[in-house]
């Protein structure tokens, strides 16, 4: 046990665009890297998801990659939306209470169920 608490001391923000559909929940298929942990590990506080156009009913899936395999940690339901001048595109904010801890060599990854465009950004910090 550490003699004093350790806090994330270097802010991090990273983003990725998703466009390739992947219906797999087992960690296979096209999965994009959102944020790789720093040399001493990282904490992810939140992930912002914004569609870049029309969406149909589906999912955005978040995975943690441990250096060998992807593990599903979250599924975000995507609603069918056709954005217009008065209708916003799909968006979601995922908060991780206490932070999602990524040890060194781990990464946060994502995939979209449908072949639709999304921008994801992760916010947090390195230890």
Secondary structure as UniProt FT lines:
FT   STRAND          10..18
FT   STRAND          32..36
FT   TURN            39..40
FT   STRAND          42..51
FT   STRAND          58..65
FT   STRAND          70..78
FT   STRAND          91..102
FT   TURN            104..105
FT   STRAND          107..112
FT   STRAND          118..126
//
